[in-house]
Amino acid sequence: MAVIEVNNINKSFGDTQAVQDVSFEVPKGRIFGLLGPNGAGKTTAIRIINHILIADSGSVTINGIEVSSETQNMIGYMPEERGLYKKMKVGEQLIYLAQLKGLSHAQAKETTKYWLDRFNATDWYNKEIGELSKGMSQKIQFIATIAHDPDLYIFDEPFSGLDPINSEMLKEIVIELRDEGKTVLFSTHRMEQVEQMCDEICLFNNGKAVLKGNLRDIKQKFGKNTVEIEFEGDHNFLDKLKNVRINNRSTGFAEIRVLDGQDMQNILKTAISHAEVYKFERVEPSLTEIFISTVGEDNVNPNELA
Ligand SMILES: Nc1ncnc2c1ncn2[C@@H]1O[C@H](COP(=O)(O)OP(=O)(O)OP(=O)(O)O)[C@@H](O)[C@H]1O
């Protein structure tokens, strides 16, 4: 049985249909990524799973139980809007929140100290939350979510506001939780985080689940129709290529999706005639490419997909 089962849920706010007939399953012991641009419906779906919002129709179960205040206690949930008491001290607050989740004072203190240490934040124990930067208070919120050691975690945009070092630290901890057998669902619009972490994904666009399943299977299904090229010299040849789509493009690098009728050898010939090519490799498409192929270029604001 899947840990979370979402069956044909719908949710509207006035004329906006935020979630439309969405279904997906989150298997036990996996990291599941809810992915999609701003406004795609991820937070609405997460709030329904956490019983903060009620779906207009459809159903959601956690470990086979229809969502309710009872299932809320099974989840370590980090909402998008972070809610910590600004005047309270970090240590005091983490201990208080862990006790609310059922830990004894001694257990709460022990786990608080352990996690502050893991996040290199032991010195913050006596600081007020209001004194912390956005990224720092985000880490405290994360600790508050995981400290009572539930089996299921739901994080809404956990990486927003974190610098690369702290993102990496968080990523390692999420993977560690999965390796301990916990189930993790998180939302993001950052494709590379999903590529690096997720076992399963569900892609949202305009309130609909447009692609879902095991990430490896999805990538294999899309085939190795993509070329990664590294070169030195004039990059203008990239604009001359026909029947391709260039997704990631930076100085001396491009990811080129080969569309119907284009031959990879032609791309290589064109590249060599304009630049010094160091690497030309056929690869599986990136998630950005998969997303664009699935929803169509017209439906994507590239600035919303990192
Ligand atoms: N309480 C609300 N009242 C009215 N409209 C809402 C409400 N919550 C969400 N919406 C609308 O529903 C749609 C989906 O929003 P949602 O927050 O679920 O998207 P999201 O994928 O989480 O986006 P983001 O990545 O920006 O957080 C948007 O059009 C949003 O404006």
The ligand as a Gaussian input file, in Angstrom:
#p B3LYP/6-31G(d) Opt

LIG

0 1
 N       -6.474000      30.776000      -0.918000
 C       -6.503000      31.035000      -2.223000
 N       -7.416000      31.887000      -2.731000
 C       -7.479000      32.138000      -4.056000
 N       -6.667000      31.575000      -4.974000
 C       -5.738000      30.711000      -4.523000
 C       -5.594000      30.400000      -3.134000
 N       -4.589000      29.502000      -2.998000
 C       -4.106000      29.280000      -4.240000
 N       -4.799000      30.003000      -5.166000
 C       -4.576000      29.977000      -6.620000
 O       -4.504000      28.632000      -7.020000
 C       -3.485000      28.434000      -8.013000
 C       -2.502000      27.413000      -7.523000
 O       -1.767000      27.978000      -6.435000
 P       -0.734000      27.122000      -5.565000
 O       -0.266000      28.001000      -4.458000
 O       -1.334000      25.826000      -5.230000
 O        0.447000      26.898000      -6.630000
 P        1.949000      26.450000      -6.412000
 O        2.247000      25.467000      -7.489000
 O        2.183000      25.997000      -5.025000
 O        2.741000      27.788000      -6.670000
 P        4.073000      28.380000      -6.005000
 O        5.221000      27.575000      -6.555000
 O        4.076000      29.781000      -6.518000
 O        3.924000      28.294000      -4.520000
 C       -2.907000      29.819000      -8.273000
 O       -3.563000      30.370000      -9.381000
 C       -3.251000      30.581000      -7.008000
 O       -3.359000      31.959000      -7.273000

